[in-house]
C-alpha cells in the first residue's frame, strides 16, 4: 500500500475500532439495561430509520467521493466545490422530506406492519435523526474524496459515536429510561453534523471564487446507487424485519445481539474499503491496473490477517461470548452468531471488490446483484425462520453476502483488470485453529467477565505469536515484521 492509502487505512481502522466499540457499547447498554424486548423495539425503530436515511441519501455519498477524486486528479477546484455543495443541498432537502413522511407514517408502520403500537414513539423520535445521518454521510464522503481519513474519524467516529456513548452513559448513570436513549441517539447525530460542517468549510476553502456544479452528472452516477444502497440496506435488515413479523420483538433483540457481535469482524475491512475507493478510482482512471492489483492484494492480506482471529474466536465460543457481553438471555443466539460470522468472512476475503467495481461506474451491475441477493435472502428467511427461528434469518444473510460479494469479486477480475490472489493467506487457518484449540482447553474455567477478557487475551496472544514465528521461519516472506517496521516509520 502507498503511504497515503496505508495512512488512511490506519486512521480509518483506529477510528472504526473506536467508533464501533462506542456503538457496540451503546447497544450493549440497551440490551443489558432493558432486556431483549426493549432492545428489539429499538432495533426495529433503528431499522426503519436506517432504510429511510438510505433512501434520502439517493446514493450521493459514493458519487460525491468518486467525483471529487476525479476532479482532484485534474485540479479542478470549481467542480470539486460544486460537487460538494450540490450533494449537500440535494441530500439535505430530500432527507427533511423523508423524515417528515416517516414521522406521519409511524402509527401505520408500527401497528399494521409489526402489530406493535409501542413502536410509534421510538420511530417518531429517531426520525429527527434522518437529515443528520444523511448530512454526516455526505460530509464524510467529501472528506474521503480528499483522502482525509482523519476528518472522517473525527466526524463519524468521535463526533457521532463518541458523543453517543458518553451521553448514553450519563443517562444510565442518572437513572434515565429507554426513551431517553432514543433522544441521545438523535442529539449525537446532530453533534456530528456541527463538527463536520466546521471541518468541511476549512477543507473546501470557500474563500476562493468559482463553483461549477455537476449536478446532472452526479445524479446520473448516484441514482442507480440509490437502488443499490437501499437494496443493500434492506438486505442487511430484512432478516430483522421478518423476525419481527414472524416471531416476536424479543426474538429480534436476541438476533440483533448476534448480528451486532458478528458484524464487528468487518471493522477493518470497512476502513480499508473506504480508503481504497478514492485511490483505486484515480489509479484506474490513469490505466494503472498493475498497481491497483498490488494494492488490492495487500489490502486483502492485512484485513484477513486481522479479522480472522475474532472470527474464529466467535465461531468457537459463540454462546460464551453472547452471555458474557449481553446477559444469559442472549445466549440463545449462538447458532445465528456462527452463521453470521461465516457469512461476513466471505466479505472479508473478497476485500474491496465492490468499491473497485463502483469506481468504474458499474453501478447498475452492483444494483442487480444486490437485488438478486436480497431476493435470495427474503426467500430463505420466509422458508427458514418458521422452522429454525433466528438461525434461519442468519442463513439468509450469509447466502446474500456470498451472492453479492462473490459476483463483485468476479466482475472486478473481468471488467476492472484487478486480479486477486489468496495464495499468500495459506498460513492463517492453521494459526487460528491452533489458537482455538489452546483456548478451548481452559474455557471451562471462564465464569466471569474478567476471566472472559483474559480468555480473549490468551487466544489473541497465541495467534499473534504464531504469526510472528511463521514469519521468521519462512525467511520473512510474509513481510509481517518488515511491514510493521516500514509502516510505523511513516509516522
Rosetta blueprint (number, residue, H / E / L):
1 X L
2 X L
3 X H
4 X H
5 X H
6 X H
7 X H
8 X H
9 X H
10 X H
11 X H
12 X H
13 X H
14 X H
15 X H
16 X H
17 X H
18 X H
19 X H
20 X H
21 X H
22 X H
23 X H
24 X H
25 X H
26 X H
27 X H
28 X H
29 X H
30 X H
31 X H
32 X H
33 X H
34 X H
35 X H
36 X H
37 X H
38 X H
39 X H
40 X H
41 X H
42 X H
43 X H
44 X H
45 X H
46 X H
47 X H
48 X H
49 X H
50 X H
51 X H
52 X H
53 X H
54 X H
55 X H
56 X H
57 X L
58 X L
59 X L
60 X H
61 X H
62 X H
63 X H
64 X H
65 X H
66 X H
67 X H
68 X H
69 X H
70 X H
71 X H
72 X H
73 X H
74 X L
75 X L
76 X L
77 X H
78 X H
79 X H
80 X H
81 X H
82 X H
83 X H
84 X H
85 X H
86 X H
87 X H
88 X H
89 X H
90 X H
91 X H
92 X H
93 X H
94 X H
95 X H
96 X H
97 X H
98 X H
99 X H
100 X H
101 X H
102 X H
103 X H
104 X H
105 X H
106 X H
107 X H
108 X H
109 X H
110 X H
111 X H
112 X H
113 X H
114 X L
115 X L
116 X L
117 X L
118 X L
119 X H
120 X H
121 X H
122 X H
123 X H
124 X H
125 X H
126 X H
127 X H
128 X L
129 X L
130 X H
131 X H
132 X H
133 X H
134 X H
135 X H
136 X H
137 X H
138 X H
139 X H
140 X H
141 X H
142 X H
143 X H
144 X H
145 X H
146 X L
147 X L
148 X L
149 X H
150 X H
151 X H
152 X H
153 X H
154 X H
155 X H
156 X H
157 X H
158 X H
159 X H
160 X H
161 X H
162 X H
163 X H
164 X H
165 X H
166 X H
167 X H
168 X H
169 X H
170 X H
171 X H
172 X H
173 X H
174 X L
175 X L
176 X L
177 X L
178 X H
179 X H
180 X H
181 X H
182 X H
183 X H
184 X H
185 X H
186 X H
187 X H
188 X H
189 X H
190 X H
191 X H
192 X H
193 X H
194 X H
195 X H
196 X H
197 X H
198 X H
199 X H
200 X H
201 X H
202 X H
203 X H
204 X H
205 X L
206 X L
207 X L
208 X L
209 X L
210 X L
211 X L
212 X L
213 X L
214 X L
215 X H
216 X H
217 X H
218 X H
219 X H
220 X H
221 X H
222 X H
223 X H
224 X H
225 X H
226 X H
227 X H
228 X H
229 X H
230 X H
231 X H
232 X H
233 X H
234 X H
235 X H
236 X H
237 X H
238 X H
239 X H
240 X H
241 X H
242 X H
243 X H
244 X H
245 X H
246 X H
247 X L
248 X L
249 X H
250 X H
251 X H
252 X H
253 X H
254 X H
255 X H
256 X H
257 X H
258 X H
259 X H
260 X H
261 X H
262 X H
263 X H
264 X H
265 X H
266 X H
267 X H
268 X H
269 X H
270 X H
271 X H
272 X H
273 X H
274 X H
275 X H
276 X H
277 X H
278 X H
279 X H
280 X H
281 X H
282 X H
283 X H
284 X H
285 X H
286 X L
287 X L
288 X L
289 X H
290 X H
291 X H
292 X H
293 X H
294 X H
295 X H
296 X H
297 X H
298 X H
299 X H
300 X H
301 X H
302 X H
303 X H
304 X H
305 X H
306 X H
307 X H
308 X H
309 X H
310 X H
311 X H
312 X H
313 X H
314 X H
315 X H
316 X H
317 X L
318 X H
319 X H
320 X H
321 X H
322 X H
323 X H
324 X H
325 X H
326 X H
327 X L
328 X H
329 X H
330 X H
331 X H
332 X H
333 X H
334 X H
335 X H
336 X H
337 X H
338 X H
339 X H
340 X H
341 X H
342 X H
343 X H
344 X H
345 X H
346 X H
347 X H
348 X H
349 X H
350 X H
351 X L
352 X L
353 X H
354 X H
355 X H
356 X H
357 X H
358 X H
359 X H
360 X L
361 X L
362 X L
363 X H
364 X H
365 X H
366 X H
367 X H
368 X H
369 X H
370 X H
371 X H
372 X H
373 X H
374 X H
375 X H
376 X H
377 X H
378 X H
379 X H
380 X H
381 X H
382 X H
383 X H
384 X H
385 X H
386 X H
387 X H
388 X H
389 X L
390 X H
391 X H
392 X H
393 X H
394 X H
395 X H
396 X H
397 X H
398 X H
399 X H
400 X H
401 X H
402 X H
403 X H
404 X H
405 X H
406 X H
407 X H
408 X H
409 X H
410 X H
411 X H
412 X H
413 X H
414 X H
415 X H
416 X H
417 X L
418 X L
419 X L
420 X L
421 X L
422 X L
423 X H
424 X H
425 X H
426 X H
427 X H
428 X H
429 X H
430 X H
431 X H
432 X H
433 X H
434 X H
435 X H
436 X H
437 X H
438 X H
439 X H
440 X H
441 X L
442 X L
443 X H
444 X H
445 X H
446 X L
447 X L
448 X L
449 X H
450 X H
451 X H
452 X H
453 X H
454 X H
455 X H
456 X H
457 X H
458 X H
459 X H
460 X H
461 X H
462 X H
463 X H
464 X H
465 X H
466 X H
467 X H
468 X H
469 X H
470 X H
471 X H
472 X H
473 X H
474 X L
475 X L
476 X L
477 X L
478 X L
479 X L
480 X H
481 X H
482 X H
483 X H
484 X H
485 X H
486 X H
487 X H
488 X H
489 X H
490 X L
491 X L
